[in-house]
Amino acid sequence: AFFIKKIEPSSSSSSSPMSKLLLLPPGTMGWPFVGETLEFISHAYTSCPEAFVEKRRMLYGTKVFKTHLFGSPTIVSTDSEINRMILQGDTASFVPSYPRSLMELMGESSILLITGGLQRKLHGLIAGFFKSPVLKSQITADMRRYVEDSMSSWEDGQTIYIQDEAKQIAFQVLVKVLISMEPGKELQILKLQFTEFIAGLMSLPLKIPGSRLYRSLQAKKKMVDLVKDIVRRRRRSGSAEEYCNDVIDVLINDGSDELTDHLIAENMIDLMIPGEDSVPILITLAVKYLSDCPPALRQTEEENTQLKLISETKGRLLEWDDYMSLSFTQNVISESLRMGNVIAGIMRKAMRDVEVKGGKFMIPKGWCVLTYFRSVHLDADFYDQPFKFNPWRWQNKETPGGSNFFTPFGGGQKLCPGLDLARLEASIFLHHLLTTFRWVAEDDGVVNFPTVRMKKGMPIKVNRKGV
Ligand code: HEM
């Protein structure tokens, strides 16, 4: 059921301007300059951001429409087939394109923005490292240690803000795996600069002293300089040649001239973003959805308690594969990804005219495309009662990476290389939370813009379980 057929985009650069116009999907370009951006953002701030898209789907009767967002003529697609084609598209057809502030802060050598041979090389090196057995074992041990350290200080009756705890732990894990920095004073300073850096990701593209973007760029520069120092020291000591301890070692070891100190340092900072944002938010949402669904909470707890008993009986610590084999817990994580839409969609720019839907529509050269995963993930055509948290719907389905209509980690050449790591971290956090504590959750709501998060940080009142 999850077999994916690659659909090649076909060029139609020979079409006349008139026929191009006729092939544009339905839709309106909105107001001069701002287009429909304000309406898009005002919906994005509500609990139902997909309403912007749904309204147009109803109006035009298609899952794809044209509009004008963030300064660019844009095609929005909630059609899983078109989305798949765009994700699979080669760089002659589509390149990543995001709002200006985000592109400035990522930097031109960021893996999220580059294409071609260099992107493939970086992607391959990072993905390969994340699959290595030595690293898997080290990450599992680190994550477990950080989770246990954090949870050991929780007292009975205390209110814990899951979002903050998860952010701290997931950031520690990524910084360790990327640059081998352990928790401590240096990491605290890095974290402060990092918070300053990401605050500007969705800011006005105004680069004057004092502006949000300017301050974020300054913070990034300081972090890049710090990581460059580490890279230089490693190159001098030659330690990476013997054994790859972290991503810096992997990139240095490749020996390619393209992987300069600056490129490595810049990418290490960008790769910390999932540690502050995507992974902890996934964990927080899973705790939220489980708190709201007692049968799912019970079943996840049972599965994890059983695993804990097995590990205690055998007298061995749990490994990567143990956590990943918790099938119901993985279904909870899939369902949290589906409903929570940590990454609501990705953006590309068409490098040439591209026909979609067998020539029915055209994405003109220079236009942006927003593949809006959120609407696909909440589409009743694919998911029965899509707004209901139902981890059982994933039973007997192979979903770690995704399918045509489940793309939380993107797809194609840019498919997230951290997808298993994200699942592992969520799994370890849930395992320790569920086997150590009972809790009562306070009411809290999801905020969807500019990034997904919980309004109050997901406060829960915890009590340690009896031994
Ligand atoms: C819940 C957690 C996560 C989600 C939802 C997520 C989602 C995504 C998505 C949708 C993309 C595709 C972007 C595009 O096509 O332009 C992506 C790419 C990427 N992700 Fe993740 N991610 C997560 C965690 C992680 C983690 C833990 C890492 C580890 C460092 C990571 C590293 C990357 C990298 C390096 C890319 C770029 C790949 C490339 O362009 O070749 N992600 N992620």
Boltz pocket constraint, residues with backbone or C-beta under 6 A from the ligand:
constraints:
  - pocket:
      binder: B
      contacts: [[A, 96], [A, 111], [A, 112], [A, 113], [A, 114], [A, 119], [A, 123], [A, 126], [A, 174], [A, 271], [A, 274], [A, 275], [A, 278], [A, 279], [A, 282], [A, 342], [A, 343], [A, 346], [A, 347], [A, 407], [A, 408], [A, 409], [A, 410], [A, 411], [A, 413], [A, 414], [A, 415], [A, 416], [A, 417], [A, 418], [A, 419], [A, 421], [A, 422]]
      max_distance: 6.0
